[in-house]
């Protein structure tokens, strides 16, 4: 007899998610959020609306209101420091639509692996392995976002490539952060987003689906504060967390995969310290002067 592990993550800010796609509800419990953080129901609902499918025809047709309920851990708009429980009830379930796959394992899904391991599975929409479970993570992320904002840390993510079409990148003239929230693809460029939507519709008409790339920018992190040496470095921790996205097949930090195509690596800059003042020197200067760190 086996039990399903891997429903929680985090060490200081800990998150446990629960629920199935066609069950009564899904939700999460957050333990470790400090007391006194401003948090409203709208802070969570706003992020859930961004995640909600059925926007623009580029995702599933399932339509859920995704209205969150805060069951504990918040009082008069402030966190109490105790565990925060969030519940989101399912409403638009059409379980009968999955009767034809009760005894069939769909390719590209967790059906076979789940049944082979546990001897039982919820065939209705994938059960626990459904993409709908991501709303639990989004709800927890909404709280983490409020927590980080109190320290001046801001996170921005966007679709940087969809269906083989590259989106504008930071530094490009047509890269617009404000445009990300104006289109269903979360693309930072209006023209590129329209092209990608047409490409998705063309792929869908052929009975297929398209992939893409998501980029994320974190601003305001104090130097040398996050992460630990060894296996808990910040970049490694970020990749481990991002591995939870079932559709993701590759992750990179900064240049990442692009570095393998470079004949020579770009010149690095070293950080030097003199009289407690931080200075930056080129590699060549450090080699000449004999200053190494």
C-alpha positions as CSV (number, residue, x, y, z in Angstrom):
1,X,0.0,0.0,0.0
2,X,1.4,3.4,-1.0
3,X,0.4,6.9,0.0
4,X,1.0,9.9,-2.3
5,X,3.8,12.1,-1.1
6,X,5.0,15.4,-2.5
7,X,1.9,17.5,-1.6
8,X,3.9,20.1,0.3
9,X,7.0,22.2,-0.3
10,X,9.0,24.9,1.4
11,X,11.0,25.0,4.7
12,X,10.2,28.4,6.3
13,X,7.2,29.4,4.2
14,X,5.5,25.9,3.9
15,X,2.6,25.1,1.6
16,X,0.4,22.0,1.5
17,X,-2.1,21.7,-1.3
18,X,-5.2,19.4,-1.4
19,X,-8.1,18.4,-3.6
20,X,-9.0,16.9,-7.0
21,X,-10.2,18.4,-10.2
22,X,-13.8,17.1,-9.9
23,X,-13.9,16.8,-6.1
24,X,-15.9,19.2,-3.9
25,X,-13.1,21.7,-3.6
26,X,-9.3,22.4,-3.8
27,X,-7.2,24.5,-1.5
28,X,-4.0,25.0,0.4
29,X,-2.6,25.5,3.9
30,X,0.3,28.0,4.4
31,X,2.4,27.7,7.5
32,X,5.2,30.1,8.3
33,X,3.7,33.4,7.1
34,X,4.6,36.1,9.6
35,X,2.0,38.0,11.5
36,X,1.0,41.5,10.4
37,X,1.2,41.1,6.7
38,X,-1.7,43.0,4.9
39,X,-3.9,40.4,3.1
40,X,-7.4,40.6,1.7
41,X,-9.6,38.2,-0.1
42,X,-9.2,40.3,-3.2
43,X,-5.4,39.9,-3.1
44,X,-6.0,36.1,-3.6
45,X,-9.0,36.4,-5.9
46,X,-7.1,38.8,-8.3
47,X,-4.3,36.2,-8.8
48,X,-6.9,33.4,-9.3
49,X,-8.6,35.4,-11.9
50,X,-5.3,35.7,-13.8
51,X,-4.9,31.9,-13.7
52,X,-8.5,31.1,-14.5
53,X,-8.8,29.2,-17.8
54,X,-11.3,30.0,-20.6
55,X,-9.8,33.4,-21.3
56,X,-9.3,34.1,-25.0
57,X,-9.8,30.6,-26.3
58,X,-6.1,29.5,-25.9
59,X,-6.8,27.1,-23.0
60,X,-9.4,24.7,-21.6
61,X,-13.1,25.5,-22.0
62,X,-13.9,24.7,-18.4
63,X,-15.3,27.8,-16.7
64,X,-14.9,28.2,-12.9
65,X,-15.6,31.3,-10.8
66,X,-12.6,30.3,-8.6
67,X,-13.8,32.4,-5.6
68,X,-11.5,31.8,-2.7
69,X,-12.5,31.4,1.0
70,X,-10.1,32.2,3.8
71,X,-10.8,29.8,6.6
72,X,-8.1,30.7,9.1
73,X,-5.0,32.8,9.8
74,X,-6.3,36.2,8.8
75,X,-8.1,38.7,11.0
76,X,-9.2,42.3,10.1
77,X,-7.0,42.3,7.0
78,X,-3.8,41.1,8.6
79,X,-2.2,37.7,8.9
80,X,-2.1,36.3,12.4
81,X,1.1,34.3,12.1
82,X,-0.9,31.0,12.4
83,X,-1.6,28.6,9.5
84,X,-3.7,30.2,6.7
85,X,-6.2,27.9,5.1
86,X,-7.7,28.7,1.7
87,X,-10.6,26.9,0.0
88,X,-11.9,27.1,-3.6
89,X,-15.0,25.1,-4.4
90,X,-15.5,23.4,-7.8
91,X,-18.7,24.2,-9.7
92,X,-18.3,23.6,-13.4
93,X,-17.6,19.8,-13.3
94,X,-18.8,17.6,-16.1
95,X,-17.6,14.3,-14.9
96,X,-19.8,12.3,-17.3
97,X,-17.6,13.7,-20.1
98,X,-14.8,11.4,-18.8
99,X,-16.8,8.2,-18.7
100,X,-15.3,7.0,-22.0
101,X,-11.8,7.1,-20.5
102,X,-12.6,5.3,-17.2
103,X,-10.7,2.2,-18.4
104,X,-8.4,4.0,-20.9
105,X,-5.2,5.7,-20.1
106,X,-4.8,8.9,-22.1
107,X,-1.4,9.6,-23.7
108,X,0.5,12.5,-22.3
109,X,-1.3,12.3,-19.0
110,X,-0.6,10.8,-15.6
111,X,-3.3,8.2,-16.0
112,X,-1.1,5.1,-16.5
113,X,1.6,6.1,-14.1
114,X,-0.9,6.8,-11.3
115,X,-2.8,3.6,-11.7
116,X,0.4,1.5,-12.0
117,X,1.7,3.0,-8.8
118,X,-1.4,3.2,-6.6
119,X,-3.8,0.7,-8.2
120,X,-6.5,3.3,-8.4
121,X,-7.1,6.6,-10.0
122,X,-9.6,9.3,-10.4
123,X,-10.4,9.4,-14.1
124,X,-12.5,12.5,-13.9
125,X,-10.3,15.2,-15.4
126,X,-7.2,13.6,-14.1
127,X,-8.1,14.0,-10.4
128,X,-5.1,15.2,-8.4
129,X,-2.9,15.3,-11.5
130,X,-5.1,17.8,-13.2
131,X,-3.8,21.2,-14.1
132,X,-6.6,22.6,-12.0
133,X,-4.5,21.8,-9.0
134,X,-2.3,24.8,-9.9
135,X,-4.9,27.1,-8.4
136,X,-3.8,26.0,-5.0
137,X,-0.2,27.1,-5.8
138,X,-1.5,30.4,-7.2
139,X,-3.4,31.1,-4.0
140,X,-0.4,30.3,-1.9
141,X,1.7,32.5,-4.3
142,X,-0.6,35.4,-3.8
143,X,0.2,35.3,-0.1
144,X,3.9,35.0,-0.7
145,X,3.6,37.9,-3.1
146,X,2.2,40.1,-0.4
147,X,4.9,39.0,2.0
148,X,7.7,39.8,-0.5
149,X,6.2,43.1,-1.4
150,X,6.6,44.2,2.2
151,X,10.4,43.8,1.6
152,X,10.4,45.6,-1.7
153,X,10.7,42.4,-3.8
154,X,8.7,42.4,-7.0
155,X,8.2,39.4,-9.4
156,X,7.1,39.8,-13.1
157,X,6.5,36.9,-15.4
158,X,5.4,36.8,-19.1
159,X,5.2,34.4,-22.1
160,X,8.4,35.0,-24.0
161,X,7.6,32.5,-26.8
162,X,4.4,30.8,-27.9
163,X,3.8,28.4,-30.8
164,X,7.2,29.1,-32.2
165,X,6.7,32.9,-32.2
166,X,9.2,34.9,-30.1
167,X,7.8,37.7,-28.0
168,X,9.6,41.0,-27.4
169,X,12.3,40.8,-24.7
170,X,13.4,43.3,-22.1
171,X,15.3,46.1,-23.8
172,X,13.3,45.8,-27.1
173,X,11.4,48.9,-28.2
174,X,8.1,47.0,-28.3
175,X,8.5,45.3,-24.9
176,X,5.7,46.6,-22.7
177,X,5.2,45.3,-19.2
178,X,1.7,46.8,-19.1
179,X,0.7,44.8,-22.1
180,X,1.2,41.5,-20.2
181,X,-2.1,41.9,-18.4
182,X,-4.0,43.1,-21.5
183,X,-4.0,39.9,-23.5
184,X,-4.9,36.3,-22.6
185,X,-1.4,35.0,-23.5
186,X,0.3,37.3,-21.0
187,X,2.6,38.4,-23.8
188,X,4.6,41.7,-23.5
189,X,3.8,42.8,-27.0
190,X,0.4,43.3,-28.7
191,X,1.4,42.5,-32.2
192,X,3.3,39.4,-31.3
193,X,0.4,38.3,-29.1
194,X,-2.0,38.6,-32.0
195,X,0.3,36.5,-34.2
196,X,0.6,33.8,-31.5
197,X,-3.2,33.6,-31.0
198,X,-3.6,33.0,-34.7
199,X,-0.9,30.3,-34.6
200,X,-2.6,28.6,-31.7
201,X,-6.0,28.6,-33.5
202,X,-4.4,27.0,-36.6
203,X,-2.8,24.3,-34.4
204,X,-6.0,23.7,-32.6
205,X,-7.9,23.3,-35.9
206,X,-5.5,20.4,-36.7
207,X,-6.4,18.8,-33.4
208,X,-3.0,19.6,-31.8
209,X,-1.6,21.9,-29.2
210,X,1.3,24.3,-29.0
211,X,4.1,24.9,-26.4
212,X,5.9,28.0,-25.2
213,X,8.4,29.6,-22.9
214,X,7.8,31.6,-19.8
215,X,10.3,34.2,-18.5
216,X,10.4,35.5,-14.9
217,X,12.2,38.6,-13.5
218,X,12.7,39.1,-9.8
219,X,13.7,42.5,-8.7
220,X,14.7,43.9,-5.3
221,X,16.4,40.8,-3.8
222,X,19.2,41.9,-1.4
223,X,22.6,40.7,-2.5
224,X,23.9,37.5,-0.8
225,X,20.7,37.1,1.2
226,X,18.7,34.3,-0.4
227,X,19.8,30.7,-0.7
228,X,22.5,28.7,0.9
229,X,25.7,27.0,-0.3
230,X,25.7,23.6,-1.8
231,X,22.4,22.0,-2.8
232,X,20.3,24.9,-1.6
233,X,21.6,27.7,-3.8
234,X,18.9,30.1,-5.0
235,X,19.1,29.1,-8.7
236,X,18.8,25.4,-7.8
237,X,15.9,26.0,-5.4
238,X,14.1,28.0,-8.1
239,X,14.5,25.2,-10.6
240,X,13.3,22.7,-8.1
241,X,10.1,24.7,-7.5
242,X,9.5,25.3,-11.2
243,X,9.8,21.5,-11.8
244,X,6.4,21.3,-10.2
245,X,4.9,22.6,-13.5
246,X,4.0,19.3,-15.2
247,X,4.2,20.6,-18.7
248,X,7.7,22.2,-18.3
249,X,10.5,20.2,-19.9
250,X,13.4,22.6,-19.5
251,X,14.6,25.4,-17.1
252,X,17.4,27.9,-17.4
253,X,18.9,30.6,-15.2
254,X,20.1,33.7,-17.0
255,X,21.7,32.7,-20.3
256,X,21.2,29.0,-19.5
257,X,21.0,26.8,-22.6
258,X,22.2,29.7,-24.8
259,X,25.7,29.4,-23.3
260,X,26.4,26.1,-25.0
261,X,26.2,27.8,-28.4
262,X,28.8,30.4,-27.5
263,X,32.3,29.9,-28.8
264,X,33.7,32.0,-26.0
265,X,32.0,32.8,-22.8
266,X,31.4,36.6,-22.3
267,X,33.9,38.4,-20.1
268,X,33.0,38.2,-16.5
269,X,33.3,41.0,-14.0
270,X,34.6,40.4,-10.5
271,X,33.5,42.1,-7.3
272,X,36.4,43.5,-5.3
273,X,36.5,45.0,-1.8
274,X,38.9,47.7,-0.6
275,X,38.5,49.7,2.6
276,X,35.0,48.2,3.0
277,X,33.9,49.8,-0.3
278,X,32.6,47.5,-3.0
279,X,34.2,48.0,-6.4
280,X,34.0,46.1,-9.7
281,X,36.9,45.3,-11.9
282,X,37.3,43.5,-15.1
283,X,39.0,40.1,-15.2
284,X,42.0,41.6,-17.0
285,X,42.6,44.3,-14.4
286,X,42.4,41.7,-11.6
287,X,44.9,39.5,-13.3
288,X,47.3,42.4,-13.8
289,X,47.0,43.7,-10.3
290,X,47.0,40.3,-8.6
291,X,43.7,40.9,-6.8
292,X,41.5,37.8,-6.7
293,X,38.4,36.8,-4.7
